[in-house]
Amino acid sequence: MLEGIAFVLSTGIGWTKLPTELGYGSGWTCWRRLHEWADAGVFDRLHTAVLDQLGSEGRLDWSRANLDSVSVRAKRGVS
């Protein structure tokens, strides 16, 4: 399933156009799993685990990090 989700997201094809010959299951099943896993916090935990692993190996370059107001709310009156 994860490979099917990655295939659709990386190629930009529609979920219904996912070729069943690739062995990823149906596009609708992949779409449902994507939403179920996102709602369950699977991708947030995966992201944290990858960052933890890379950080423990010293492979993160925080000098290139970017943060904007979409990610973190700006408080009023604070500059």
Jmol script that loads the backbone (N, CA, C; Angstrom):
load data "model"
ATOM      1  N   MET A   1       0.806  -1.200   0.000  1.00  0.00           N
ATOM      2  CA  MET A   1       0.000   0.000   0.000  1.00  0.00           C
ATOM      3  C   MET A   1       0.850   1.267   0.000  1.00  0.00           C
ATOM      4  N   LEU A   2       1.872   1.277   0.868  1.00  0.00           N
ATOM      5  CA  LEU A   2       2.699   2.477   0.967  1.00  0.00           C
ATOM      6  C   LEU A   2       3.376   2.785  -0.371  1.00  0.00           C
ATOM      7  N   GLU A   3       3.813   1.744  -1.073  1.00  0.00           N
ATOM      8  CA  GLU A   3       4.437   1.962  -2.374  1.00  0.00           C
ATOM      9  C   GLU A   3       3.429   2.538  -3.376  1.00  0.00           C
ATOM     10  N   GLY A   4       2.204   2.070  -3.322  1.00  0.00           N
ATOM     11  CA  GLY A   4       1.160   2.601  -4.203  1.00  0.00           C
ATOM     12  C   GLY A   4       0.873   4.056  -3.909  1.00  0.00           C
ATOM     13  N   ILE A   5       0.810   4.409  -2.627  1.00  0.00           N
ATOM     14  CA  ILE A   5       0.591   5.799  -2.222  1.00  0.00           C
ATOM     15  C   ILE A   5       1.744   6.665  -2.714  1.00  0.00           C
ATOM     16  N   ALA A   6       2.972   6.198  -2.500  1.00  0.00           N
ATOM     17  CA  ALA A   6       4.147   6.953  -2.943  1.00  0.00           C
ATOM     18  C   ALA A   6       4.163   7.102  -4.459  1.00  0.00           C
ATOM     19  N   PHE A   7       3.760   6.061  -5.170  1.00  0.00           N
ATOM     20  CA  PHE A   7       3.739   6.108  -6.632  1.00  0.00           C
ATOM     21  C   PHE A   7       2.771   7.188  -7.119  1.00  0.00           C
ATOM     22  N   VAL A   8       1.562   7.194  -6.575  1.00  0.00           N
ATOM     23  CA  VAL A   8       0.561   8.188  -6.982  1.00  0.00           C
ATOM     24  C   VAL A   8       1.028   9.596  -6.643  1.00  0.00           C
ATOM     25  N   LEU A   9       1.540   9.773  -5.420  1.00  0.00           N
ATOM     26  CA  LEU A   9       1.955  11.112  -5.000  1.00  0.00           C
ATOM     27  C   LEU A   9       3.174  11.614  -5.774  1.00  0.00           C
ATOM     28  N   SER A  10       4.067  10.703  -6.152  1.00  0.00           N
ATOM     29  CA  SER A  10       5.281  11.136  -6.858  1.00  0.00           C
ATOM     30  C   SER A  10       5.054  11.339  -8.355  1.00  0.00           C
ATOM     31  N   THR A  11       4.098  10.612  -8.927  1.00  0.00           N
ATOM     32  CA  THR A  11       3.857  10.752 -10.365  1.00  0.00           C
ATOM     33  C   THR A  11       2.760  11.760 -10.681  1.00  0.00           C
ATOM     34  N   GLY A  12       1.876  11.983  -9.725  1.00  0.00           N
ATOM     35  CA  GLY A  12       0.782  12.926  -9.954  1.00  0.00           C
ATOM     36  C   GLY A  12      -0.404  12.322 -10.691  1.00  0.00           C
ATOM     37  N   ILE A  13      -0.401  11.006 -10.908  1.00  0.00           N
ATOM     38  CA  ILE A  13      -1.550  10.386 -11.567  1.00  0.00           C
ATOM     39  C   ILE A  13      -2.729  10.355 -10.610  1.00  0.00           C
ATOM     40  N   GLY A  14      -3.913  10.169 -11.152  1.00  0.00           N
ATOM     41  CA  GLY A  14      -5.097  10.057 -10.312  1.00  0.00           C
ATOM     42  C   GLY A  14      -5.145   8.715  -9.606  1.00  0.00           C
ATOM     43  N   TRP A  15      -5.804   8.674  -8.473  1.00  0.00           N
ATOM     44  CA  TRP A  15      -5.895   7.434  -7.698  1.00  0.00           C
ATOM     45  C   TRP A  15      -6.530   6.322  -8.518  1.00  0.00           C
ATOM     46  N   THR A  16      -7.529   6.642  -9.310  1.00  0.00           N
ATOM     47  CA  THR A  16      -8.214   5.620 -10.098  1.00  0.00           C
ATOM     48  C   THR A  16      -7.354   5.106 -11.252  1.00  0.00           C
ATOM     49  N   LYS A  17      -6.292   5.807 -11.573  1.00  0.00           N
ATOM     50  CA  LYS A  17      -5.425   5.400 -12.680  1.00  0.00           C
ATOM     51  C   LYS A  17      -4.207   4.590 -12.225  1.00  0.00           C
ATOM     52  N   LEU A  18      -4.129   4.275 -10.922  1.00  0.00           N
ATOM     53  CA  LEU A  18      -3.020   3.462 -10.425  1.00  0.00           C
ATOM     54  C   LEU A  18      -3.099   2.084 -11.078  1.00  0.00           C
ATOM     55  N   PRO A  19      -2.078   1.695 -11.847  1.00  0.00           N
ATOM     56  CA  PRO A  19      -2.130   0.394 -12.535  1.00  0.00           C
ATOM     57  C   PRO A  19      -2.102  -0.769 -11.537  1.00  0.00           C
ATOM     58  N   THR A  20      -3.106  -1.624 -11.602  1.00  0.00           N
ATOM     59  CA  THR A  20      -3.157  -2.771 -10.691  1.00  0.00           C
ATOM     60  C   THR A  20      -2.044  -3.766 -11.004  1.00  0.00           C
ATOM     61  N   GLU A  21      -1.505  -3.712 -12.222  1.00  0.00           N
ATOM     62  CA  GLU A  21      -0.422  -4.622 -12.610  1.00  0.00           C
ATOM     63  C   GLU A  21       0.837  -4.407 -11.768  1.00  0.00           C
ATOM     64  N   LEU A  22       0.968  -3.236 -11.158  1.00  0.00           N
ATOM     65  CA  LEU A  22       2.145  -2.954 -10.345  1.00  0.00           C
ATOM     66  C   LEU A  22       2.108  -3.687  -9.006  1.00  0.00           C
ATOM     67  N   GLY A  23       0.943  -4.186  -8.638  1.00  0.00           N
ATOM     68  CA  GLY A  23       0.829  -4.965  -7.410  1.00  0.00           C
ATOM     69  C   GLY A  23       0.624  -4.148  -6.155  1.00  0.00           C
ATOM     70  N   TYR A  24       0.227  -2.886  -6.290  1.00  0.00           N
ATOM     71  CA  TYR A  24       0.032  -2.021  -5.123  1.00  0.00           C
ATOM     72  C   TYR A  24      -1.394  -2.070  -4.593  1.00  0.00           C
ATOM     73  N   GLY A  25      -2.280  -2.795  -5.238  1.00  0.00           N
ATOM     74  CA  GLY A  25      -3.685  -2.776  -4.876  1.00  0.00           C
ATOM     75  C   GLY A  25      -4.404  -1.714  -5.686  1.00  0.00           C
ATOM     76  N   SER A  26      -5.673  -1.530  -5.396  1.00  0.00           N
ATOM     77  CA  SER A  26      -6.441  -0.539  -6.149  1.00  0.00           C
ATOM     78  C   SER A  26      -6.119   0.874  -5.666  1.00  0.00           C
ATOM     79  N   GLY A  27      -6.313   1.822  -6.537  1.00  0.00           N
ATOM     80  CA  GLY A  27      -6.072   3.220  -6.187  1.00  0.00           C
ATOM     81  C   GLY A  27      -6.954   3.681  -5.044  1.00  0.00           C
ATOM     82  N   TRP A  28      -8.214   3.209  -5.035  1.00  0.00           N
ATOM     83  CA  TRP A  28      -9.124   3.615  -3.966  1.00  0.00           C
ATOM     84  C   TRP A  28      -8.687   3.058  -2.622  1.00  0.00           C
ATOM     85  N   THR A  29      -8.165   1.830  -2.625  1.00  0.00           N
ATOM     86  CA  THR A  29      -7.670   1.250  -1.372  1.00  0.00           C
ATOM     87  C   THR A  29      -6.478   2.047  -0.857  1.00  0.00           C
ATOM     88  N   CYS A  30      -5.566   2.396  -1.761  1.00  0.00           N
ATOM     89  CA  CYS A  30      -4.410   3.211  -1.372  1.00  0.00           C
ATOM     90  C   CYS A  30      -4.869   4.560  -0.827  1.00  0.00           C
ATOM     91  N   TRP A  31      -5.850   5.167  -1.477  1.00  0.00           N
ATOM     92  CA  TRP A  31      -6.375   6.470  -1.035  1.00  0.00           C
ATOM     93  C   TRP A  31      -6.966   6.359   0.370  1.00  0.00           C
ATOM     94  N   ARG A  32      -7.745   5.283   0.603  1.00  0.00           N
ATOM     95  CA  ARG A  32      -8.341   5.096   1.941  1.00  0.00           C
ATOM     96  C   ARG A  32      -7.267   4.903   2.996  1.00  0.00           C
ATOM     97  N   ARG A  33      -6.267   4.088   2.681  1.00  0.00           N
ATOM     98  CA  ARG A  33      -5.184   3.865   3.646  1.00  0.00           C
ATOM     99  C   ARG A  33      -4.432   5.154   3.939  1.00  0.00           C
ATOM    100  N   LEU A  34      -4.164   5.950   2.920  1.00  0.00           N
ATOM    101  CA  LEU A  34      -3.488   7.233   3.118  1.00  0.00           C
ATOM    102  C   LEU A  34      -4.237   8.060   4.156  1.00  0.00           C
ATOM    103  N   HIS A  35      -5.541   8.157   4.004  1.00  0.00           N
ATOM    104  CA  HIS A  35      -6.337   8.972   4.927  1.00  0.00           C
ATOM    105  C   HIS A  35      -6.449   8.330   6.312  1.00  0.00           C
ATOM    106  N   GLU A  36      -6.585   7.010   6.354  1.00  0.00           N
ATOM    107  CA  GLU A  36      -6.642   6.328   7.649  1.00  0.00           C
ATOM    108  C   GLU A  36      -5.335   6.507   8.412  1.00  0.00           C
ATOM    109  N   TRP A  37      -4.226   6.322   7.715  1.00  0.00           N
ATOM    110  CA  TRP A  37      -2.917   6.440   8.355  1.00  0.00           C
ATOM    111  C   TRP A  37      -2.627   7.877   8.769  1.00  0.00           C
ATOM    112  N   ALA A  38      -3.032   8.831   7.935  1.00  0.00           N
ATOM    113  CA  ALA A  38      -2.827  10.243   8.289  1.00  0.00           C
ATOM    114  C   ALA A  38      -3.644  10.589   9.532  1.00  0.00           C
ATOM    115  N   ASP A  39      -4.894  10.144   9.571  1.00  0.00           N
ATOM    116  CA  ASP A  39      -5.751  10.412  10.738  1.00  0.00           C
ATOM    117  C   ASP A  39      -5.205   9.751  11.999  1.00  0.00           C
ATOM    118  N   ALA A  40      -4.558   8.606  11.849  1.00  0.00           N
ATOM    119  CA  ALA A  40      -4.003   7.879  12.992  1.00  0.00           C
ATOM    120  C   ALA A  40      -2.638   8.415  13.425  1.00  0.00           C
ATOM    121  N   GLY A  41      -2.089   9.374  12.684  1.00  0.00           N
ATOM    122  CA  GLY A  41      -0.811   9.979  13.046  1.00  0.00           C
ATOM    123  C   GLY A  41       0.410   9.186  12.603  1.00  0.00           C
ATOM    124  N   VAL A  42       0.212   8.220  11.699  1.00  0.00           N
ATOM    125  CA  VAL A  42       1.323   7.377  11.249  1.00  0.00           C
ATOM    126  C   VAL A  42       2.420   8.206  10.589  1.00  0.00           C
ATOM    127  N   PHE A  43       2.044   9.138   9.733  1.00  0.00           N
ATOM    128  CA  PHE A  43       3.047   9.907   8.999  1.00  0.00           C
ATOM    129  C   PHE A  43       3.781  10.892   9.907  1.00  0.00           C
ATOM    130  N   ASP A  44       3.090  11.422  10.910  1.00  0.00           N
ATOM    131  CA  ASP A  44       3.758  12.293  11.881  1.00  0.00           C
ATOM    132  C   ASP A  44       4.809  11.512  12.669  1.00  0.00           C
ATOM    133  N   ARG A  45       4.451  10.289  13.085  1.00  0.00           N
ATOM    134  CA  ARG A  45       5.406   9.455  13.826  1.00  0.00           C
ATOM    135  C   ARG A  45       6.568   9.022  12.940  1.00  0.00           C
ATOM    136  N   LEU A  46       6.286   8.721  11.682  1.00  0.00           N
ATOM    137  CA  LEU A  46       7.338   8.344  10.742  1.00  0.00           C
ATOM    138  C   LEU A  46       8.302   9.506  10.518  1.00  0.00           C
ATOM    139  N   HIS A  47       7.759  10.704  10.362  1.00  0.00           N
ATOM    140  CA  HIS A  47       8.578  11.903  10.166  1.00  0.00           C
ATOM    141  C   HIS A  47       9.495  12.134  11.370  1.00  0.00           C
ATOM    142  N   THR A  48       8.929  12.006  12.567  1.00  0.00           N
ATOM    143  CA  THR A  48       9.709  12.173  13.791  1.00  0.00           C
ATOM    144  C   THR A  48      10.809  11.121  13.892  1.00  0.00           C
ATOM    145  N   ALA A  49      10.482   9.880  13.552  1.00  0.00           N
ATOM    146  CA  ALA A  49      11.469   8.801  13.620  1.00  0.00           C
ATOM    147  C   ALA A  49      12.623   9.039  12.642  1.00  0.00           C
ATOM    148  N   VAL A  50      12.302   9.504  11.437  1.00  0.00           N
ATOM    149  CA  VAL A  50      13.357   9.783  10.448  1.00  0.00           C
ATOM    150  C   VAL A  50      14.240  10.926  10.924  1.00  0.00           C
ATOM    151  N   LEU A  51      13.640  11.993  11.440  1.00  0.00           N
ATOM    152  CA  LEU A  51      14.428  13.120  11.947  1.00  0.00           C
ATOM    153  C   LEU A  51      15.299  12.701  13.126  1.00  0.00           C
ATOM    154  N   ASP A  52      14.750  11.873  14.023  1.00  0.00           N
ATOM    155  CA  ASP A  52      15.532  11.384  15.162  1.00  0.00           C
ATOM    156  C   ASP A  52      16.731  10.565  14.693  1.00  0.00           C
ATOM    157  N   GLN A  53      16.507   9.693  13.729  1.00  0.00           N
ATOM    158  CA  GLN A  53      17.587   8.851  13.211  1.00  0.00           C
ATOM    159  C   GLN A  53      18.665   9.698  12.541  1.00  0.00           C
ATOM    160  N   LEU A  54      18.240  10.616  11.674  1.00  0.00           N
ATOM    161  CA  LEU A  54      19.209  11.480  10.995  1.00  0.00           C
ATOM    162  C   LEU A  54      19.955  12.360  11.996  1.00  0.00           C
ATOM    163  N   GLY A  55      19.241  12.868  13.001  1.00  0.00           N
ATOM    164  CA  GLY A  55      19.880  13.701  14.016  1.00  0.00           C
ATOM    165  C   GLY A  55      20.903  12.934  14.826  1.00  0.00           C
ATOM    166  N   SER A  56      20.580  11.684  15.174  1.00  0.00           N
ATOM    167  CA  SER A  56      21.527  10.886  15.956  1.00  0.00           C
ATOM    168  C   SER A  56      22.774  10.540  15.148  1.00  0.00           C
ATOM    169  N   GLU A  57      22.657  10.552  13.823  1.00  0.00           N
ATOM    170  CA  GLU A  57      23.800  10.283  12.948  1.00  0.00           C
ATOM    171  C   GLU A  57      24.531  11.568  12.554  1.00  0.00           C
ATOM    172  N   GLY A  58      24.051  12.715  13.029  1.00  0.00           N
ATOM    173  CA  GLY A  58      24.666  13.995  12.685  1.00  0.00           C
ATOM    174  C   GLY A  58      24.478  14.376  11.232  1.00  0.00           C
ATOM    175  N   ARG A  59      23.374  13.928  10.640  1.00  0.00           N
ATOM    176  CA  ARG A  59      23.157  14.165   9.216  1.00  0.00           C
ATOM    177  C   ARG A  59      22.122  15.250   8.927  1.00  0.00           C
ATOM    178  N   LEU A  60      21.760  16.041   9.938  1.00  0.00           N
ATOM    179  CA  LEU A  60      20.826  17.152   9.723  1.00  0.00           C
ATOM    180  C   LEU A  60      21.586  18.470   9.686  1.00  0.00           C
ATOM    181  N   ASP A  61      21.259  19.303   8.725  1.00  0.00           N
ATOM    182  CA  ASP A  61      21.873  20.620   8.601  1.00  0.00           C
ATOM    183  C   ASP A  61      20.811  21.663   8.930  1.00  0.00           C
ATOM    184  N   TRP A  62      20.716  22.038  10.216  1.00  0.00           N
ATOM    185  CA  TRP A  62      19.675  22.970  10.647  1.00  0.00           C
ATOM    186  C   TRP A  62      19.907  24.383  10.138  1.00  0.00           C
ATOM    187  N   SER A  63      21.090  24.679   9.580  1.00  0.00           N
ATOM    188  CA  SER A  63      21.324  26.007   9.023  1.00  0.00           C
ATOM    189  C   SER A  63      20.454  26.234   7.788  1.00  0.00           C
ATOM    190  N   ARG A  64      19.915  25.187   7.228  1.00  0.00           N
ATOM    191  CA  ARG A  64      19.069  25.300   6.045  1.00  0.00           C
ATOM    192  C   ARG A  64      17.583  25.139   6.392  1.00  0.00           C
ATOM    193  N   ALA A  65      17.249  25.133   7.669  1.00  0.00           N
ATOM    194  CA  ALA A  65      15.859  24.970   8.092  1.00  0.00           C
ATOM    195  C   ALA A  65      15.062  26.238   7.798  1.00  0.00           C
ATOM    196  N   ASN A  66      13.756  26.075   7.590  1.00  0.00           N
ATOM    197  CA  ASN A  66      12.885  27.183   7.257  1.00  0.00           C
ATOM    198  C   ASN A  66      11.604  27.048   8.073  1.00  0.00           C
ATOM    199  N   LEU A  67      11.131  28.154   8.589  1.00  0.00           N
ATOM    200  CA  LEU A  67       9.914  28.166   9.379  1.00  0.00           C
ATOM    201  C   LEU A  67       9.103  29.373   8.963  1.00  0.00           C
ATOM    202  N   ASP A  68       7.817  29.178   8.731  1.00  0.00           N
ATOM    203  CA  ASP A  68       6.982  30.320   8.363  1.00  0.00           C
ATOM    204  C   ASP A  68       5.709  30.326   9.207  1.00  0.00           C
ATOM    205  N   SER A  69       4.906  31.352   9.020  1.00  0.00           N
ATOM    206  CA  SER A  69       3.723  31.527   9.864  1.00  0.00           C
ATOM    207  C   SER A  69       2.659  30.475   9.596  1.00  0.00           C
ATOM    208  N   VAL A  70       2.763  29.741   8.515  1.00  0.00           N
ATOM    209  CA  VAL A  70       1.818  28.664   8.273  1.00  0.00           C
ATOM    210  C   VAL A  70       2.098  27.512   9.248  1.00  0.00           C
ATOM    211  N   SER A  71       3.368  27.341   9.607  1.00  0.00           N
ATOM    212  CA  SER A  71       3.754  26.263  10.503  1.00  0.00           C
ATOM    213  C   SER A  71       3.616  26.634  11.968  1.00  0.00           C
ATOM    214  N   VAL A  72       3.926  27.882  12.313  1.00  0.00           N
ATOM    215  CA  VAL A  72       3.912  28.334  13.695  1.00  0.00           C
ATOM    216  C   VAL A  72       3.170  29.655  13.765  1.00  0.00           C
ATOM    217  N   ARG A  73       2.204  29.726  14.646  1.00  0.00           N
ATOM    218  CA  ARG A  73       1.399  30.937  14.788  1.00  0.00           C
ATOM    219  C   ARG A  73       2.220  32.063  15.405  1.00  0.00           C
ATOM    220  N   ALA A  74       2.142  33.243  14.811  1.00  0.00           N
ATOM    221  CA  ALA A  74       2.819  34.415  15.360  1.00  0.00           C
ATOM    222  C   ALA A  74       1.919  35.039  16.440  1.00  0.00           C
ATOM    223  N   LYS A  75       2.490  35.387  17.584  1.00  0.00           N
ATOM    224  CA  LYS A  75       1.703  36.010  18.646  1.00  0.00           C
ATOM    225  C   LYS A  75       1.639  37.509  18.410  1.00  0.00           C
ATOM    226  N   ARG A  76       0.514  38.090  18.750  1.00  0.00           N
ATOM    227  CA  ARG A  76       0.324  39.531  18.559  1.00  0.00           C
ATOM    228  C   ARG A  76       1.225  40.340  19.484  1.00  0.00           C
ATOM    229  N   GLY A  77       1.716  41.443  18.963  1.00  0.00           N
ATOM    230  CA  GLY A  77       2.489  42.376  19.772  1.00  0.00           C
ATOM    231  C   GLY A  77       3.906  41.941  20.060  1.00  0.00           C
ATOM    232  N   VAL A  78       4.313  40.835  19.523  1.00  0.00           N
ATOM    233  CA  VAL A  78       5.682  40.358  19.729  1.00  0.00           C
ATOM    234  C   VAL A  78       6.417  40.469  18.410  1.00  0.00           C
ATOM    235  N   SER A  79       7.579  41.105  18.444  1.00  0.00           N
ATOM    236  CA  SER A  79       8.329  41.263  17.194  1.00  0.00           C
ATOM    237  C   SER A  79       9.551  40.403  17.185  1.00  0.00           C
TER     238      SER A  79
END
end "model"
wireframe off; spacefill off
backbone 0.3
color backbone group
